[in-house]
Amino acid sequence: MWFIFSGMGSQWPGMLSNLIEISVFRERMEHLDSILKPFKINLIDALLDKSGQTLKSPKISLISIIAVEVQLNTIDLSKII
């Protein structure tokens, strides 16, 4: 199995809006969000922000992309969709 991470530029405003409705995915993202809170990074809010302003920060966008990709690779979406 290979994992390919897209890097910067693949994020878009509101990119989490559909995935967050899946309970397993939401729980895992909430866990990551709690880990990042001491660093003043609100991951879920950044990914749900439809204006895209939050994702313009490289610090937020890179973490967001990696978090979504890792979480998608840790759950079997075919069993819950």
Buried (B, 14 or more C-beta within 10 A) or exposed (E): EEEEEEEEEEBEBEBBEEBBEBEBBBEBBEEBBEEBEEEEBBBBEBBBBEEBEBBEEEEBBBBBBBBBBEBEEEBEEEEEE
